[in-house]
Structure formats: structure tokens, C-alpha cells
Amino acid sequence: MREYAGAVSLFEALILGLVQGLTEFLPISSSAHIRIVGDVFGWGDPGAAFTAVIQIGTELAVTLFFIRDIARIISHWFRSLPGVTSHRLTMEDPDVRMGWIVIVGTVPIVVLGLLFQDAIETNLRSLYVVASVLIIFGLFLGWADRHATQTRTLSTMGVRDGVILGFAQSLALIPGVSRSGGTITFGLLLGYTREASARISFLLAIPAVWGAGLFQLFKASGLGALPVVPTILATVISFAVGYAVIVWFLKLISTHSYRGFVIYRVILGVLVFAGLASHVLSA
């Protein structure tokens, strides 16, 4: 296992950037795919640091896609603080609430990420773990998509739901769960529509992924271990591909269920188990 992906070549960076961009916003786990692709091609695990850093590209894509929403939420949130303006906004304002939801929803993944950093970067990247959670959380997503009421919109979301979704997002610290998949699943269980669940998963991910990527970038640069050109290449590719995927995904879920993603996750998990059993893949 390569802790800081020092041996990543330009071709590897090209492929891994494409994989990151294609899978980050879909409920199929980008970290699992990067882990699996590295093993399938015989490159080994590119490492948690490389994975976290190239996610900056896809997070830049989602930041730009939602820039108007982000600017409005930040503006309204500041106007709710004491002494900022004479016309102070309250928690009745949906954007003020969303500001607090993103803040409290980010805390669980930050705390748990720091507490379990060693396990996240080592044991939890085992392909046995990846395959298991791909199947288990895929079935969980399918159950939620089928049985949830799907009547609530983001304008009705409160801080309590933000905390729940924050813990759901933190499950993505385990490769195979999927950041968007975990948040979307619990969003559906809380009664939110597919579109609302997807949008809150994107908004919640912004500070978490930016923070993780910049932290790993700072940590790795101190060791001089992340290769500059391959990392930049993978990040740029993940940005361009990721932006296109956001547009497609939001259109798709407005008319389709998550069934296709559930089937894909289960099949992929079974194939990984088969690869491990036949020694084609190494855990």
C-alpha cells in the first residue's frame, strides 16, 4: 500500500482522475472505485492522501455549480448574527437554517475523521471491507428509495436533520459507503425527495471534502511525498468530468429511481469478492 502515492504515473493519474470525476457525486463510492481500479490494473492502493487531494477537483466543480446558492446561504447566515445588521434574519429564513445545517453537519465527519485517521488510511481500505459495504449500503439505499415518503423539500429542513445527515456523511470515511450515498439514503429515510437529498449531500460535502483535501495536501507536502504533476493532472480531470456528472445526475434523479445504482453496487461488490477469492485481487 502506498501511503502517499509517490509512485503514481501520469497514466495512472489520468485514469484515476477520470474515475474520481465519474463516481464522486454518484451513490457508488469514488474512494472504493479508486481503490479497486488501482488493484485491478496492478498499481496497488494509491493511498488515502492521493484520494483525498484529487477530490479537491470534484469539490471545486460542485462549489462552482452551486456558487449562487452558497453565496446566498453565507450572506443570509451572516445577517443572522448579532450586530451584523439592523435587519437581522432569524432561523425562519431557510438559508439561515441551511448555513447552520452545513456547520453542524460537518462536525461529525471532522471529529470522526481525526479520531480514526489511522484506521481510515489502513485497515478500512481493505477490499473485503469495500466489497461488504458496497453491497450492504447499496441494499440500504434501495430499501430507502423504495419505501421512503419523499415529500419534504430542503426549505423544511431543520438543524436536527442536519446533525443526522452529518453522521450519515461521516459513514463515507469507510471506502465503499459513498459520501453522497450515505447522505442520500438517510435523507430519503427522513422523508426528503430524491432531488432534495442529493442537493443536501452536495452542500454538506463542500466543507468536509475541501477540509480533508487541503489537510492531506498540507500533510503530504510536508513529507515531500505527493507527486506534483500527476496529482495536478488527476485533480484537473476530476474537476472537468465531475462538473458534467453533476448536471447529468440531478437531471437523472428527477425522473428515475436509484435502482440502477443499487444493482451496480451489489454486482460490483460480488465481483470484488470473486476477485479476492480467485486471488485476482489482493485485499
Secondary structure by P-SEA (a helix, b strand, c coil): cccccccccaaaaaaaaaaaaacccccccaaaaaaaaaaaaccccccaaaaaaaaaaaaaaaaaaaaaaaaaaaaaaaaacccccccccccccaaaaaaaaaaaaaaaaaaaaaaaccccccccccaaaaaaaaaaaaaaaaaaaaccccccccccccaaaaaaaaaaaaccccccccaaaaaaaaaaaacccaaaaaaaaaaaaaaaaaaaaaaaaaaaaaacccccaaaaaaaaaaaaaaaaaaaaaaaaaccccaaaaaaaaaaaaaaaaaaaaaccccc
